Amino acid sequence: MTEAALRQSKDKLSKLRHALHRVDEDNFGICKRCSKAIPIMRVVLMPQSPYCVNCAQ
Ligand SMILES: [Zn+2]
């Protein structure tokens, strides 16, 4: 495994942990602006964003 790949994996892991930490919140996976469900893959990739793809633009 290269160092870059390892770093990428660690980055993904920390994002996942961040997402998992927010599962306890009532509004987890719900867009703060339009109140629609945010696709889980977006939540995992962008756990710091409380908005869906449309509202984040
Ligand atoms: Zn939205």
PDB file of the backbone (N, CA, C, O) and the ligand in Angstrom, with CONECT records:
HET     ZN  A 101       1
ATOM      1  N   MET A   1       0.839  -1.200   0.000  1.00  0.00           N
ATOM      2  CA  MET A   1       0.000   0.000   0.000  1.00  0.00           C
ATOM      3  C   MET A   1       0.878   1.256   0.000  1.00  0.00           C
ATOM      4  O   MET A   1       1.815   1.370   0.790  1.00  0.00           O
ATOM      5  N   THR A   2       0.567   2.174  -0.877  1.00  0.00           N
ATOM      6  CA  THR A   2       1.359   3.402  -0.919  1.00  0.00           C
ATOM      7  C   THR A   2       0.949   4.352   0.202  1.00  0.00           C
ATOM      8  O   THR A   2      -0.108   4.198   0.815  1.00  0.00           O
ATOM      9  N   GLU A   3       1.784   5.310   0.448  1.00  0.00           N
ATOM     10  CA  GLU A   3       1.500   6.253   1.519  1.00  0.00           C
ATOM     11  C   GLU A   3       0.268   7.098   1.198  1.00  0.00           C
ATOM     12  O   GLU A   3      -0.525   7.423   2.082  1.00  0.00           O
ATOM     13  N   ALA A   4       0.121   7.446  -0.071  1.00  0.00           N
ATOM     14  CA  ALA A   4      -1.023   8.266  -0.480  1.00  0.00           C
ATOM     15  C   ALA A   4      -2.331   7.517  -0.272  1.00  0.00           C
ATOM     16  O   ALA A   4      -3.317   8.086   0.195  1.00  0.00           O
ATOM     17  N   ALA A   5      -2.331   6.230  -0.625  1.00  0.00           N
ATOM     18  CA  ALA A   5      -3.537   5.423  -0.467  1.00  0.00           C
ATOM     19  C   ALA A   5      -3.888   5.274   1.004  1.00  0.00           C
ATOM     20  O   ALA A   5      -5.059   5.278   1.383  1.00  0.00           O
ATOM     21  N   LEU A   6      -2.859   5.143   1.820  1.00  0.00           N
ATOM     22  CA  LEU A   6      -3.071   5.008   3.258  1.00  0.00           C
ATOM     23  C   LEU A   6      -3.679   6.284   3.833  1.00  0.00           C
ATOM     24  O   LEU A   6      -4.593   6.251   4.657  1.00  0.00           O
ATOM     25  N   ARG A   7      -3.140   7.404   3.371  1.00  0.00           N
ATOM     26  CA  ARG A   7      -3.650   8.694   3.844  1.00  0.00           C
ATOM     27  C   ARG A   7      -5.108   8.864   3.439  1.00  0.00           C
ATOM     28  O   ARG A   7      -5.929   9.359   4.211  1.00  0.00           O
ATOM     29  N   GLN A   8      -5.420   8.439   2.195  1.00  0.00           N
ATOM     30  CA  GLN A   8      -6.786   8.548   1.690  1.00  0.00           C
ATOM     31  C   GLN A   8      -7.751   7.702   2.526  1.00  0.00           C
ATOM     32  O   GLN A   8      -8.866   8.122   2.833  1.00  0.00           O
ATOM     33  N   SER A   9      -7.292   6.507   2.884  1.00  0.00           N
ATOM     34  CA  SER A   9      -8.118   5.621   3.695  1.00  0.00           C
ATOM     35  C   SER A   9      -8.371   6.220   5.065  1.00  0.00           C
ATOM     36  O   SER A   9      -9.481   6.148   5.592  1.00  0.00           O
ATOM     37  N   LYS A  10      -7.333   6.811   5.638  1.00  0.00           N
ATOM     38  CA  LYS A  10      -7.482   7.431   6.955  1.00  0.00           C
ATOM     39  C   LYS A  10      -8.460   8.596   6.884  1.00  0.00           C
ATOM     40  O   LYS A  10      -9.245   8.818   7.806  1.00  0.00           O
ATOM     41  N   ASP A  11      -8.403   9.333   5.786  1.00  0.00           N
ATOM     42  CA  ASP A  11      -9.295  10.467   5.588  1.00  0.00           C
ATOM     43  C   ASP A  11     -10.742   9.995   5.504  1.00  0.00           C
ATOM     44  O   ASP A  11     -11.636  10.580   6.116  1.00  0.00           O
ATOM     45  N   LYS A  12     -10.961   8.919   4.732  1.00  0.00           N
ATOM     46  CA  LYS A  12     -12.302   8.345   4.607  1.00  0.00           C
ATOM     47  C   LYS A  12     -12.812   7.871   5.958  1.00  0.00           C
ATOM     48  O   LYS A  12     -13.978   8.067   6.300  1.00  0.00           O
ATOM     49  N   LEU A  13     -11.936   7.253   6.711  1.00  0.00           N
ATOM     50  CA  LEU A  13     -12.311   6.717   8.009  1.00  0.00           C
ATOM     51  C   LEU A  13     -12.732   7.835   8.956  1.00  0.00           C
ATOM     52  O   LEU A  13     -13.715   7.703   9.684  1.00  0.00           O
ATOM     53  N   SER A  14     -11.987   8.928   8.942  1.00  0.00           N
ATOM     54  CA  SER A  14     -12.322  10.025   9.846  1.00  0.00           C
ATOM     55  C   SER A  14     -13.641  10.669   9.428  1.00  0.00           C
ATOM     56  O   SER A  14     -14.403  11.128  10.279  1.00  0.00           O
ATOM     57  N   LYS A  15     -13.917  10.706   8.117  1.00  0.00           N
ATOM     58  CA  LYS A  15     -15.192  11.257   7.650  1.00  0.00           C
ATOM     59  C   LYS A  15     -16.341  10.356   8.070  1.00  0.00           C
ATOM     60  O   LYS A  15     -17.404  10.831   8.469  1.00  0.00           O
ATOM     61  N   LEU A  16     -16.118   9.061   7.976  1.00  0.00           N
ATOM     62  CA  LEU A  16     -17.125   8.091   8.391  1.00  0.00           C
ATOM     63  C   LEU A  16     -17.429   8.229   9.879  1.00  0.00           C
ATOM     64  O   LEU A  16     -18.584   8.206  10.304  1.00  0.00           O
ATOM     65  N   ARG A  17     -16.345   8.374  10.665  1.00  0.00           N
ATOM     66  CA  ARG A  17     -16.522   8.522  12.111  1.00  0.00           C
ATOM     67  C   ARG A  17     -17.336   9.776  12.409  1.00  0.00           C
ATOM     68  O   ARG A  17     -18.213   9.775  13.274  1.00  0.00           O
ATOM     69  N   HIS A  18     -17.032  10.841  11.680  1.00  0.00           N
ATOM     70  CA  HIS A  18     -17.749  12.102  11.843  1.00  0.00           C
ATOM     71  C   HIS A  18     -19.244  11.889  11.557  1.00  0.00           C
ATOM     72  O   HIS A  18     -20.107  12.370  12.291  1.00  0.00           O
ATOM     73  N   ALA A  19     -19.526  11.152  10.467  1.00  0.00           N
ATOM     74  CA  ALA A  19     -20.912  10.883  10.085  1.00  0.00           C
ATOM     75  C   ALA A  19     -21.606  10.039  11.141  1.00  0.00           C
ATOM     76  O   ALA A  19     -22.749  10.306  11.511  1.00  0.00           O
ATOM     77  N   LEU A  20     -20.912   9.026  11.619  1.00  0.00           N
ATOM     78  CA  LEU A  20     -21.495   8.142  12.623  1.00  0.00           C
ATOM     79  C   LEU A  20     -21.788   8.898  13.910  1.00  0.00           C
ATOM     80  O   LEU A  20     -22.766   8.613  14.602  1.00  0.00           O
ATOM     81  N   HIS A  21     -20.937   9.857  14.221  1.00  0.00           N
ATOM     82  CA  HIS A  21     -21.126  10.657  15.426  1.00  0.00           C
ATOM     83  C   HIS A  21     -22.434  11.443  15.359  1.00  0.00           C
ATOM     84  O   HIS A  21     -23.075  11.701  16.377  1.00  0.00           O
ATOM     85  N   ARG A  22     -22.815  11.818  14.131  1.00  0.00           N
ATOM     86  CA  ARG A  22     -24.028  12.636  13.956  1.00  0.00           C
ATOM     87  C   ARG A  22     -25.299  11.816  13.868  1.00  0.00           C
ATOM     88  O   ARG A  22     -26.393  12.380  13.838  1.00  0.00           O
ATOM     89  N   VAL A  23     -25.179  10.483  13.824  1.00  0.00           N
ATOM     90  CA  VAL A  23     -26.354   9.623  13.710  1.00  0.00           C
ATOM     91  C   VAL A  23     -27.314   9.852  14.880  1.00  0.00           C
ATOM     92  O   VAL A  23     -28.527   9.692  14.747  1.00  0.00           O
ATOM     93  N   ASP A  24     -26.745  10.227  16.024  1.00  0.00           N
ATOM     94  CA  ASP A  24     -27.567  10.438  17.221  1.00  0.00           C
ATOM     95  C   ASP A  24     -28.434  11.694  17.131  1.00  0.00           C
ATOM     96  O   ASP A  24     -29.419  11.825  17.857  1.00  0.00           O
ATOM     97  N   GLU A  25     -28.068  12.605  16.249  1.00  0.00           N
ATOM     98  CA  GLU A  25     -28.836  13.834  16.121  1.00  0.00           C
ATOM     99  C   GLU A  25     -30.163  13.556  15.418  1.00  0.00           C
ATOM    100  O   GLU A  25     -30.242  12.723  14.516  1.00  0.00           O
ATOM    101  N   ASP A  26     -31.209  14.276  15.853  1.00  0.00           N
ATOM    102  CA  ASP A  26     -32.547  14.068  15.297  1.00  0.00           C
ATOM    103  C   ASP A  26     -32.602  14.369  13.810  1.00  0.00           C
ATOM    104  O   ASP A  26     -33.334  13.727  13.056  1.00  0.00           O
ATOM    105  N   ASN A  27     -31.813  15.360  13.399  1.00  0.00           N
ATOM    106  CA  ASN A  27     -31.892  15.796  12.001  1.00  0.00           C
ATOM    107  C   ASN A  27     -30.840  15.134  11.121  1.00  0.00           C
ATOM    108  O   ASN A  27     -30.564  15.603  10.016  1.00  0.00           O
ATOM    109  N   PHE A  28     -30.259  14.053  11.607  1.00  0.00           N
ATOM    110  CA  PHE A  28     -29.214  13.402  10.809  1.00  0.00           C
ATOM    111  C   PHE A  28     -29.771  12.919   9.477  1.00  0.00           C
ATOM    112  O   PHE A  28     -30.802  12.247   9.431  1.00  0.00           O
ATOM    113  N   GLY A  29     -29.093  13.260   8.411  1.00  0.00           N
ATOM    114  CA  GLY A  29     -29.509  12.807   7.085  1.00  0.00           C
ATOM    115  C   GLY A  29     -30.671  13.600   6.517  1.00  0.00           C
ATOM    116  O   GLY A  29     -31.207  13.264   5.461  1.00  0.00           O
ATOM    117  N   ILE A  30     -31.064  14.671   7.236  1.00  0.00           N
ATOM    118  CA  ILE A  30     -32.150  15.523   6.747  1.00  0.00           C
ATOM    119  C   ILE A  30     -31.582  16.897   6.425  1.00  0.00           C
ATOM    120  O   ILE A  30     -30.886  17.502   7.239  1.00  0.00           O
ATOM    121  N   CYS A  31     -31.888  17.378   5.229  1.00  0.00           N
ATOM    122  CA  CYS A  31     -31.394  18.685   4.807  1.00  0.00           C
ATOM    123  C   CYS A  31     -31.964  19.776   5.702  1.00  0.00           C
ATOM    124  O   CYS A  31     -33.166  19.802   5.964  1.00  0.00           O
ATOM    125  N   LYS A  32     -31.101  20.681   6.174  1.00  0.00           N
ATOM    126  CA  LYS A  32     -31.543  21.742   7.074  1.00  0.00           C
ATOM    127  C   LYS A  32     -32.379  22.793   6.354  1.00  0.00           C
ATOM    128  O   LYS A  32     -33.109  23.553   6.991  1.00  0.00           O
ATOM    129  N   ARG A  33     -32.273  22.837   5.029  1.00  0.00           N
ATOM    130  CA  ARG A  33     -32.976  23.878   4.294  1.00  0.00           C
ATOM    131  C   ARG A  33     -34.313  23.387   3.741  1.00  0.00           C
ATOM    132  O   ARG A  33     -35.342  24.034   3.933  1.00  0.00           O
ATOM    133  N   CYS A  34     -34.297  22.226   3.045  1.00  0.00           N
ATOM    134  CA  CYS A  34     -35.539  21.750   2.419  1.00  0.00           C
ATOM    135  C   CYS A  34     -36.159  20.573   3.169  1.00  0.00           C
ATOM    136  O   CYS A  34     -37.229  20.096   2.791  1.00  0.00           O
ATOM    137  N   SER A  35     -35.496  20.100   4.230  1.00  0.00           N
ATOM    138  CA  SER A  35     -36.006  19.011   5.065  1.00  0.00           C
ATOM    139  C   SER A  35     -36.187  17.691   4.331  1.00  0.00           C
ATOM    140  O   SER A  35     -36.920  16.814   4.790  1.00  0.00           O
ATOM    141  N   LYS A  36     -35.525  17.553   3.201  1.00  0.00           N
ATOM    142  CA  LYS A  36     -35.574  16.283   2.484  1.00  0.00           C
ATOM    143  C   LYS A  36     -34.414  15.404   2.934  1.00  0.00           C
ATOM    144  O   LYS A  36     -33.404  15.890   3.444  1.00  0.00           O
ATOM    145  N   ALA A  37     -34.580  14.110   2.734  1.00  0.00           N
ATOM    146  CA  ALA A  37     -33.519  13.176   3.129  1.00  0.00           C
ATOM    147  C   ALA A  37     -32.300  13.362   2.234  1.00  0.00           C
ATOM    148  O   ALA A  37     -32.417  13.506   1.017  1.00  0.00           O
ATOM    149  N   ILE A  38     -31.136  13.355   2.860  1.00  0.00           N
ATOM    150  CA  ILE A  38     -29.880  13.457   2.113  1.00  0.00           C
ATOM    151  C   ILE A  38     -29.384  12.031   1.856  1.00  0.00           C
ATOM    152  O   ILE A  38     -29.339  11.220   2.781  1.00  0.00           O
ATOM    153  N   PRO A  39     -29.007  11.712   0.600  1.00  0.00           N
ATOM    154  CA  PRO A  39     -28.493  10.371   0.303  1.00  0.00           C
ATOM    155  C   PRO A  39     -27.341   9.997   1.229  1.00  0.00           C
ATOM    156  O   PRO A  39     -26.450  10.810   1.476  1.00  0.00           O
ATOM    157  N   ILE A  40     -27.358   8.785   1.734  1.00  0.00           N
ATOM    158  CA  ILE A  40     -26.365   8.354   2.728  1.00  0.00           C
ATOM    159  C   ILE A  40     -24.943   8.517   2.217  1.00  0.00           C
ATOM    160  O   ILE A  40     -24.036   8.817   2.994  1.00  0.00           O
ATOM    161  N   MET A  41     -24.739   8.323   0.916  1.00  0.00           N
ATOM    162  CA  MET A  41     -23.384   8.470   0.389  1.00  0.00           C
ATOM    163  C   MET A  41     -22.889   9.905   0.512  1.00  0.00           C
ATOM    164  O   MET A  41     -21.702  10.145   0.735  1.00  0.00           O
ATOM    165  N   ARG A  42     -23.803  10.853   0.365  1.00  0.00           N
ATOM    166  CA  ARG A  42     -23.392  12.247   0.528  1.00  0.00           C
ATOM    167  C   ARG A  42     -23.084  12.529   1.997  1.00  0.00           C
ATOM    168  O   ARG A  42     -22.139  13.248   2.320  1.00  0.00           O
ATOM    169  N   VAL A  43     -23.887  11.956   2.867  1.00  0.00           N
ATOM    170  CA  VAL A  43     -23.649  12.156   4.303  1.00  0.00           C
ATOM    171  C   VAL A  43     -22.277  11.627   4.696  1.00  0.00           C
ATOM    172  O   VAL A  43     -21.571  12.222   5.510  1.00  0.00           O
ATOM    173  N   VAL A  44     -21.917  10.492   4.096  1.00  0.00           N
ATOM    174  CA  VAL A  44     -20.620   9.888   4.416  1.00  0.00           C
ATOM    175  C   VAL A  44     -19.477  10.720   3.829  1.00  0.00           C
ATOM    176  O   VAL A  44     -18.456  10.945   4.479  1.00  0.00           O
ATOM    177  N   LEU A  45     -19.673  11.174   2.578  1.00  0.00           N
ATOM    178  CA  LEU A  45     -18.614  11.931   1.910  1.00  0.00           C
ATOM    179  C   LEU A  45     -18.502  13.354   2.446  1.00  0.00           C
ATOM    180  O   LEU A  45     -17.407  13.909   2.539  1.00  0.00           O
ATOM    181  N   MET A  46     -19.658  13.941   2.799  1.00  0.00           N
ATOM    182  CA  MET A  46     -19.674  15.336   3.263  1.00  0.00           C
ATOM    183  C   MET A  46     -20.409  15.445   4.592  1.00  0.00           C
ATOM    184  O   MET A  46     -21.423  16.137   4.681  1.00  0.00           O
ATOM    185  N   PRO A  47     -19.913  14.775   5.620  1.00  0.00           N
ATOM    186  CA  PRO A  47     -20.626  14.773   6.908  1.00  0.00           C
ATOM    187  C   PRO A  47     -20.705  16.151   7.549  1.00  0.00           C
ATOM    188  O   PRO A  47     -21.517  16.387   8.443  1.00  0.00           O
ATOM    189  N   GLN A  48     -19.862  17.045   7.084  1.00  0.00           N
ATOM    190  CA  GLN A  48     -19.871  18.382   7.675  1.00  0.00           C
ATOM    191  C   GLN A  48     -20.948  19.274   7.060  1.00  0.00           C
ATOM    192  O   GLN A  48     -21.228  20.362   7.563  1.00  0.00           O
ATOM    193  N   SER A  49     -21.554  18.796   5.955  1.00  0.00           N
ATOM    194  CA  SER A  49     -22.576  19.603   5.291  1.00  0.00           C
ATOM    195  C   SER A  49     -23.972  19.197   5.736  1.00  0.00           C
ATOM    196  O   SER A  49     -24.357  18.039   5.574  1.00  0.00           O
ATOM    197  N   PRO A  50     -24.748  20.143   6.302  1.00  0.00           N
ATOM    198  CA  PRO A  50     -26.109  19.818   6.746  1.00  0.00           C
ATOM    199  C   PRO A  50     -27.138  19.975   5.623  1.00  0.00           C
ATOM    200  O   PRO A  50     -28.342  19.878   5.859  1.00  0.00           O
ATOM    201  N   TYR A  51     -26.654  20.218   4.398  1.00  0.00           N
ATOM    202  CA  TYR A  51     -27.577  20.447   3.291  1.00  0.00           C
ATOM    203  C   TYR A  51     -27.486  19.335   2.237  1.00  0.00           C
ATOM    204  O   TYR A  51     -26.463  18.661   2.116  1.00  0.00           O
ATOM    205  N   CYS A  52     -28.575  19.156   1.478  1.00  0.00           N
ATOM    206  CA  CYS A  52     -28.559  18.198   0.382  1.00  0.00           C
ATOM    207  C   CYS A  52     -27.787  18.821  -0.791  1.00  0.00           C
ATOM    208  O   CYS A  52     -27.377  19.981  -0.738  1.00  0.00           O
ATOM    209  N   VAL A  53     -27.603  18.032  -1.839  1.00  0.00           N
ATOM    210  CA  VAL A  53     -26.794  18.500  -2.971  1.00  0.00           C
ATOM    211  C   VAL A  53     -27.369  19.791  -3.553  1.00  0.00           C
ATOM    212  O   VAL A  53     -26.624  20.728  -3.841  1.00  0.00           O
ATOM    213  N   ASN A  54     -28.687  19.843  -3.726  1.00  0.00           N
ATOM    214  CA  ASN A  54     -29.321  21.017  -4.324  1.00  0.00           C
ATOM    215  C   ASN A  54     -29.139  22.276  -3.476  1.00  0.00           C
ATOM    216  O   ASN A  54     -28.809  23.341  -3.999  1.00  0.00           O
ATOM    217  N   CYS A  55     -29.352  22.151  -2.182  1.00  0.00           N
ATOM    218  CA  CYS A  55     -29.292  23.320  -1.301  1.00  0.00           C
ATOM    219  C   CYS A  55     -27.849  23.770  -1.037  1.00  0.00           C
ATOM    220  O   CYS A  55     -27.609  24.931  -0.706  1.00  0.00           O
ATOM    221  N   ALA A  56     -26.902  22.856  -1.185  1.00  0.00           N
ATOM    222  CA  ALA A  56     -25.504  23.200  -0.903  1.00  0.00           C
ATOM    223  C   ALA A  56     -24.904  24.053  -2.009  1.00  0.00           C
ATOM    224  O   ALA A  56     -23.861  24.681  -1.823  1.00  0.00           O
ATOM    225  N   GLN A  57     -25.564  24.072  -3.154  1.00  0.00           N
ATOM    226  CA  GLN A  57     -25.008  24.814  -4.286  1.00  0.00           C
ATOM    227  C   GLN A  57     -25.169  26.324  -4.125  1.00  0.00           C
ATOM    228  O   GLN A  57     -24.751  27.086  -4.996  1.00  0.00           O
TER     229      GLN A  57
HETATM  230 ZN    ZN A 101     -32.011  20.523   0.605  1.00  0.00          ZN2+
END
